[in-house]
């Protein structure tokens, strides 16, 4: 049996690129990669969201959880000199992650900024609640 190397074509490259894109992958390690750091009583989340616009990112604080979601929709087409479409692609995807930040973190405590495909979220560490002092009666 002889082995023939695979030849590359425009369509092979197009489909390879499409299915290795984080928006079409089932691999969770390719989306919303997050680094978490702690410094001076604050946590910082650095999340990678390449290609997203600020308007496509949504943050919600609910029941002690910070929910981060992003949806990304793009379309591109290439036309020849006569206006015939050579290739037309559309990418669409929605991602979300949740982080437990604590019941005492309020909306005004959370700071977020987005620049060059990186979302940075900072919030204070939740201070440990001290148990209530209770008197126990001896019967």
JONOR-V149680 format. One record per residue. N is the residue number from 1. PHI is phi as a letter, one per 30 degrees, with the letter a starting at -180 (NA if undefined). PSI is psi in degrees with one decimal (* if undefined). Layout:
# JONOR-V149680
N	PHI	PSI
N	PHI	PSI
This chain:
# JONOR-V149680
1	NA	132.3
2	c	147.0
3	c	126.7
4	c	122.9
5	d	147.9
6	d	133.7
7	c	147.4
8	c	142.8
9	b	170.5
10	e	-42.9
11	d	-36.2
12	d	-47.0
13	d	-39.7
14	d	-47.3
15	d	-34.9
16	d	-46.2
17	d	-40.0
18	d	-44.0
19	d	-8.9
20	c	-2.3
21	d	141.8
22	d	-20.7
23	d	-13.6
24	c	9.9
25	c	145.3
26	d	-5.7
27	d	117.4
28	d	-18.8
29	d	-3.4
30	c	-3.0
31	b	141.6
32	h	47.8
33	d	134.5
34	b	132.1
35	c	133.1
36	c	125.4
37	b	156.2
38	b	129.8
39	a	132.6
40	h	41.1
41	i	12.3
42	b	149.0
43	c	144.9
44	b	128.5
45	c	122.6
46	c	111.2
47	c	135.3
48	d	121.7
49	b	64.3
50	d	139.5
51	i	-11.9
52	d	151.7
53	c	155.9
54	e	-36.8
55	d	-16.9
56	c	-1.2
57	c	134.9
58	b	131.7
59	c	138.7
60	b	134.6
61	c	118.7
62	b	126.4
63	h	40.6
64	i	1.8
65	c	136.0
66	c	115.6
67	c	126.4
68	c	125.8
69	b	150.3
70	b	139.3
71	b	140.0
72	b	124.4
73	b	126.2
74	b	161.3
75	b	145.0
76	b	150.4
77	b	154.3
78	b	132.2
79	b	150.9
80	d	-174.2
81	d	-26.0
82	c	-1.0
83	i	5.5
84	d	135.7
85	d	123.9
86	d	-42.2
87	a	141.1
88	b	124.8
89	b	148.4
90	b	132.1
91	c	136.4
92	b	136.9
93	a	151.2
94	b	133.1
95	b	153.5
96	a	151.1
97	b	150.5
98	b	141.4
99	b	132.2
100	d	119.7
101	c	-11.2
102	j	152.3
103	d	-23.0
104	d	-7.1
105	d	125.9
106	c	163.3
107	e	-41.1
108	d	-12.8
109	d	-18.1
110	c	128.5
111	c	136.3
112	b	143.7
113	b	153.5
114	b	123.5
115	a	133.7
116	h	41.3
117	i	9.3
118	b	123.8
119	c	126.3
120	c	122.1
121	b	130.4
122	b	137.7
123	a	154.7
124	d	150.6
125	d	142.3
126	d	127.8
127	d	143.3
128	d	136.5
129	d	131.8
130	d	140.8
131	d	146.4
132	d	144.9
133	d	125.2
134	b	139.8
135	d	137.7
136	c	126.5
137	d	138.5
138	c	131.1
139	d	*
